[in-house]
Amino acid sequence: MKNKFYIPLLIAAAFTCIISACNLDKEPSGAADMELETIDDFDAQVRSCYEGLRSGNYYGGAMLILPDVMSDNLIITAAGLQSYRDIFNFNIENTNSAVSGLWSAGYNTILQANRVIEPLGASNKFEGTPDSTASFGLLAEAYAVRAMVHFDMVRLYAPRYVDAATGAVTPAIPYVTSTNSQAKPSRNTLSEVYGAIRNDLTKAYALIGKTGDMHNASVNTRVKQQSIAAILSRVYLTLAANGNDSTFLSNALFYANEAVAELYGTDLLDRNGFYQIWHSSIAQTNPEVLLRIAILDTDGATIGNNYGQSSSDGFRNNYAVNHTLYKNIYNADTTDIRITAYTRKDTYKDNVYAGVYKYRTRGGTSPVNVCDGVVIRTSEMYLTLAECYARLGDDANALSLLNMVRVRRYAAVPSGTPTGSELLDLIRSERRKELAFEGQRFFDLKRLNQTIERGSSGDYIDGNGKVSEVESISASDTKTIWPIPLSETEVNPNLR
């Protein structure tokens, strides 16, 4: 039957937990108001999930920049458009358009996933039919998308996970498992939300197994076995917090291994081709990209506009690379290919900035600032493996995994055999450099309970210019936690 929805947060109080995965290389077909009868109907509905993910309020823009805006990777420029200024300065109100936009995009995507899970999760009518295998894969995608979005929401709109005791009493977000538009659920605790995320992902992983691990195996625009494993690895690394919880670390290590399928770095692009991930069509087929959000030239989605725009006065950066990151980390070794793959020296009205180049264009006939949104890469998994091994006391394996990335980013792997805290610091520094401007830095600082240190340098490439209004703030400060939007709490007092 058709469902009509009237409020932004489309959620329900019922709680179930399962996982899913996804696939999308052509433009998705919306299915929000169609009856789901055939396997093609369900496939169209799953495609609607990806349409939600590629919204400009989500992975089509905001989600790929805002976690860096809240970190020490970027500095807002005085000459820019001042977009996301309140978020950069941690004046984050419940009426902020980015806060309400991402919440709405996230929960509406969850709704689309639930429209697949509700009819197939409890009793799969396709099981035992010629469409059985396909239905397992589609259901897996829906579970995975639902879990991934909730994971994003809980990391933004709730405090950091510390341990089971505090997690059991800390209010977080609603975990939505229904398409009932009239439900007014309360917030679940951190432990409940993370438990539901893990259960959804674990179910998704098992459902993919029923397809012989072949569902979406040849594409990276929809969730598949490797990307589900990668999301699980992210979740477990987040739960490991700043301690050495061996169970969570072991699970993060296990799923990161599953995500890279024991390819030992052969799935990483070398220095010659690395930059093409964001600047050519190579992202469509390269094994380093586990999940990307496909953006068509005709979509009108310009991820790069968040960072700046071309003008008659030069390239006008809204955000520039933080001076410490640009000078003391990237340029500490000038052979680091990421300097040219990620950044550009931009001049605007005679002032020079270290601009973010990743999302400037994919080349060819694509407009400026149009490219795909890369969500998960295998390099992250190798660095997760390195961190887990180091925290579990296996320095030899940790260094080996770290070097699998470094050998493909530098002209030569830096010498030395660091151990202990020195090695762990190197791994985390490499992680910052590798994942910069991909929406991960703030979450790393938050899970590790570290301070966001922007320093006192200005917005110009030489460190002069306007200094950040907020130079330092703890990642666990309540100012860093996004409030539930006023538009939601007004219609649902249970969220207050």
N, C-alpha and C positions, 0 to 999 in steps of 0.2 A: 504494500500500500504506500501511497505517497505521504511524505511528511512535510509539514510547513513549520518553519522556525521563525520565532519572533524576537528573540533576545540574543545578544552577542555571544554569551557563554552558553553553548549548547551541551549541557552536561547532565549526568544523572548520578544518583546516590549509590546505585548498585556497584558492587566491587567484584571484578574478576580479573585474572592476570594471565596473559598469553603473549606471544610475540609474532612479528611479521616482517616481510621483506618486500621490495618493490622494483619496477622496471618501466622506463620511459625514454624512448628515443625520438618519438614523433610527438606532435602536439597532442596533449591529453584531451579526452572527450569528457565534458562535464556530465555527471549522472545524478545530480543532487535531487532531482524531482522525478526520476524515472523508476518504474517498477523493476526490481531485480529478479529476473526469471532465468535467463540463459547464462552460460558461462561468459559470453561476450558482454552481457550486462554487468556482471561482476568485475570483469576486466576494466570496463569503462569507469566503474565506480572507483576502482583502485587508482586509475589515472587521475581522478579528481583529487586524490590525496596529494599527488605530486603538483597539481595545479595550486593547491594550498601552500605547499612548501616553497614554490617559486614566486610567491607573492613578494612585492617590494617591501612589505612589512616583515618578511621572514627571510628565507635564504636567497630570495631575489634581491636582497639589499641589506636590510637592517641587521640581520643575525650574523652577517659576515663582517660587520664593522663595529657594532656597539660593544661587544666584549673587548675589543681593542681600544675603543674610545675610553672605556672605564679602566684601562690598564696604564702601564708605563711605556707602551709602544708608540703612542701618538701624542701630538700636541696640537691643539686647535690653533689656527692661524688668525691673526688680527685682521688680515686682508680677506679672509674667506667669508662664506655665507652665514657662518655662526650656526650651522645646523647641528643639532644634538648638543648645543652648548650646555643646557641644564644637566644633561646626563654626564657630560665631561666634568662638570663642576660638582657633581653629586647633589644637585638640588632637584631630586627626582620626586615629583609630585604624582598623586593618583589621577591627575587630569592631563598628564603629559601625553602628547599624541603618539609618541613612539611606544610608551608603556601600554597604552590601550590598543594600539595597532598590532603589536606583536602578540599580545594576549588573545585578541580576537582572531588573528590569522592562525595562531597555534590551536586554539580550541575548535575552530571551525574545521581545521584539518583533522583533528581527532574525531569530530563528528563524521566526516567522510569515511574514516577508517572503521568507525563503529557500525556504519551502515553495511559493511561487509561482514564484520565479526558477529553481529547480532543474529543474522539468519544462518550463518555457516559454522559458527563456533560451537554451539551446543549440539547441533545435528546437521552434518554436512550432507545435503540431499544429492550431491554429485558423487559421493563415495560409492565405489563399485560400478560406476558408469565410465564411458570412454573419456569423460571430462574430469575424472577423479584426480589425476596427477596435477592438472592445471589448477583445480580448486584448492589443493593443498598449498600450492605456491602462492596463489592470490590471497588466501587466508593468512599465510605467513607474512606477506607484505603488509597487510593491514595491521596485524599485531605489532610488527616492527615499527611501522610509522607511528602508531599510537604510543608506543614506549619511547621512541626517540623524541617525540614532541613533548611528552610529559617530562622527560629528562631535561630538555631545554628549559621548560617552564620552571621546574623546581630549582634549577641552578640560578635562575634570575630572580624569581619571586619568593624565595625562601632562604633561611639561613643555611650556612654550610653544614654538612653532615660531620659530626664529631665522633660519636659512638652510639651504640645501641640504646644506652640508658637515656641520653638526652634526645636521641632521635624519636624515642617512643612517646615523648611528651611535647615535642616542638611542633606547633602548627605549621603546615606547609601550604599545599595547594590541593584542590579537589582532583582525585584521579577518576576520570570520566570514562564510563564503560557503557553508556546508554545513549540512544538518540532521542530520549524524552526531553522535549524542549521546555517542559513545564517544571522539571525537577529543580529543586533549590538545595543542592548539597552543601554540606559544611566542608571546611578544609580538612584533609587527612593529615596525619602526622608525617614527619620526614621518613620515619621507618616504614610506615604503610606505603607511602609513595614509592620509595626505592624498592620495597618488596614487590609491589605491583609491576614496576618497570622490569625487574629481573625476571619475574614470572612470565610476563608477556614476551620478552626477548627469548627466554628459554623455550617457550612453546613455538615461537617462530622458527628458531633454529631446528627444532625437532621436525616441524612441518616441512621445512626445506629438505631435510633428510629423506622424507617420503617421496620426494621427486628425484631421488638419486643425486641430490646436490646440484641438479642441472637447471633449476629455475633461475632465469635471468643470468645464467653463467657467462654469457658472451657479451653482456652489456654492463655499463656502469651508471646508467641513469635511473635504475630501479634497484631496490634492495635485493641482495642475493646472499648466499651463505657467508661469504667473506665480509661483507659490510655489516651483517648482523653480528658476527663475531667481533668486529671492530667496535661497534657500539657497546656490546657487552664489556669489552676491555675498558672502554672509557668509563663505564658505570662503576666497575669494580675498582679502577684506579681512584676514582672520586671517593668511593666508600673507604678506601684505605687511608684517607685523610693524610695527616702528617706523621702518623705512627707507622710501625712496621707490623701491621696486622697481617700475619702470614697467610690466613685464609683468603682474604680479599686480594692480597698481592699475588698469591698463587693463581687465583681465578683470572685476574687481569693478565697475568703472564700466559696462562693457558689459551685464552681467547685471542690474545694478540698473535700467538703462534698460529692459531687456526686462521686468522685473517691473512697472514702472509704465506700460509701453506708451505712452510719450510723452503722458501725460495732463496733464502740466504742472501738477500740483497739484489738478486738478479731482476727483481721487479721494480727496481729504482732506476730512474733516468740518470744518465751520466751528465757531466758538465756541459757537453755539447748540445743536448736536447732538453735540458731541464726547464729552461724558460718557456718552452713551447706549451707547457701544461696550461698556461693562461693566455697564450698569444697565438695559438693555432688550433686546428681541429684535432691535434694529436691526443687531446684529453679524452676523445671519444673512444679510443681503442687502447690507450696505454695502461699497462697493468698496475702502474703506481697509483692510479686514480680508482679508488674503490667505490666512491659514490659522488656523483655530481648532479647538480640541478641544471637541466638543459634549458638554456635561454635562447629563444629564436630571435633573429634580427627583427622580426615583425612584432615581437611581444611588447615593445616599448619599455622593457626593463633595462635599466642602465645602472648596474652595480657600481661602476666606477664613479658615477656622479656624486656619490657620498664623499669621495675623496677630493674631487675638484673638477674644474671644467676649463676647456680652452677658451681663450678670449683674445681680443685684439692687443691686450697688454701682456700676453704670455699665458702660461698655464696657472690658473688661479686655484691654489690648493686650499681646500677647506680644513684638511688635516695634513700635517707633515710628520715625518718620522722623528720620534724623540731623539734629541741630540746624543744622548748617552748610547742608545741602541745603534744609531748610525755611525758614530765615530769610534766608540770604545769597544764595540762588539763586532759589527760587520767589518769595519775597516781595520780591525786589529790584524786581520790577515787579508790583504788586498786580493788574494787569489780566490776568495770566497765568491762562487758564482752567483750567490743570492744577492750580492750587492747590485749587480746589473739586472738580475731577473726580477727583483722586488722593488727597486728604487730608481729614481731619476732625479737629476739636478734640474730643477725648474726655476725659471726666472719670471717674476711677475712684478711689473712696475719697478724694475731695476733691483729688486731684492731676490735673493737666491734661496730656495727651499729644497729640502730633501723630500721629494714627493714619493708617494706610493704608486708604483707602476703596475702592479699585478693585474689590476682590473681596467687598465687603460684601453685596451682593445685586443681582440683575438686576431686582428688582421684581415686580409682579404677584402671583401666588400662590406664587412660588418661596420656599423657606425662606431664612433668613438665611445668608449666607456661601456660597450656591450661585450660580455663574455659569459661563459658558464660559471655557475657557482660551485667551486670544488669544496665538498663537505668533508670527505675523509680520504687520506692518502696513506700508502703503506709506510712511508717514512715515519709517520706518527707512531705506527705500531712497533717499528724497530726501536724507536726511542722509548716507548713504553716498556718494551722488553728489557732494554738496558736499565731503565730506572728500577724496574721490579727486581732484576737480578742484583743490582747494587744494594737495594734496601734489604734483600734477603741474604746478603753477605757473599754473593758469588761475583767477585770483582772481575775475574777472568772473562766470564761470559758477558758481563756488563760492558767491558771495554771492547770486546769483539763486536757486539751489536752496535755500540756507538760508532765504531770505525766503519761499519757497513754503510752508514750514512755519510760520515765525514769524507771517506775516500771518493764519494761522488759529488762532493760540494767544493772541496779544496784541490789545488794542484797537487798537493801531497798531504797525507795524513800528518797532523802535528805529532812531533816525537814525544816520547815519555810513556811511562806506565803508571798513571795515577791510580790510587786506591782510596778506599774509604770515603770520607766526606769530600775530598778533593775530586774524586771521580764523580760522585753524585752531583756536585756543583757543575762540573763540565757537562754532564748529561742534561741538566736542566737549562744551562745556558744554550746548549745546542738546540734543545727543544724550543726555546724562545725564538732563536734565529730561524729555525726551520718552519715554524708554524705562525710566524708573524703575519698579521693582517688576514688571518683565516678564522677569526672569531674564537680563539682558544686561550689567549693569554690571561684574561681576567679569571677564567675558570681554573686555570692552573694556580694562579695566585690565591684564589679563594680556597681551593681544596687544601693547599699547603699552609693556609693561614698566614700568609706573608704580607708585608707592607707594600703598597703601591708607591714606589719611589720615582717620581717624575723628574726630580732635580730642579735646579734653579736656572737652567739654560733656557734661552728664548726659542722662538719658532723659526729663525733663520738657520741655514745649514751650518753656519759657523758658530752657532750658539748664542748669537745676539738676537735682538728682537723681543717680542712680548713673552713674558714668563707665564707659566700656568698659574691660574688663581689657586688651584689646589695642588701643591707640590708633593704632598705625602698624605696618605690615608691608609689605615689598616683595611685589608680586604674583608675582614670580619666586622667592620663598622656597620652599624644599622643603616647608614646612609647609602651603602652599596646595594642594599636589598630593595628590589623594585616593589612598590606597593601594588596591591590588586586594584585595578582601575575603578574609579568612582562609578563609571557606567555600569559596572558589575555589582558593586556593593549596594547601589541604589535599588536594584531589582531583586537582589538576593541578600537579605540581612545576615544569612548564615555565613557569608564570606567576610564579614566585618571583623 
